[in-house]
Amino acid sequence: MSADDGRTWTNVFKGVRIGDTVIGQWADVPRGGILSGGVLNLSVPQGWNGSVPEFSRNYVTGGFGGSKWFKPCNDVILNPI
């Protein structure tokens, strides 16, 4: 969701993890002003089981702009205020 409470764009994603890749489809939803969709494949770091700290885009269609996502960190040492 865009920083303006999703008025510019809001996406949904549905995918399946196969090994170190998540293969799926993304789409904009009517909440935002941009409407598109396509394929989005993500890489998952090797060796991670259970909790996944990040995803990286490795293939996309339809003009999707995001490329890397991180799990929020509330650890003061790793994420100082």
C-alpha positions, 0 to 999 in steps of 0.5 A: 500500500502506498504511503498515502493510505493506499490512494495511489496504489494498493497491491495484493499477491498470492503465491506458492513457495517452491524451494527458495522461490515464491511464484505468484500473481500480483494485482492492484486493487480498486482502492488505489488509482493505478490498476494493473497486474501480472506475474511476480516471482520472489527469491527467499534466502537459502537456508531459512526455514520458518521465519523469512527475513526478506524477499527479493524480486527476481521476475515481474510483469505488468510494471510492478515497482517493488524489488525488496521486502524486509520483515520489520525489526523491533530490535533496538540494536539492529534498528536503533531509534 
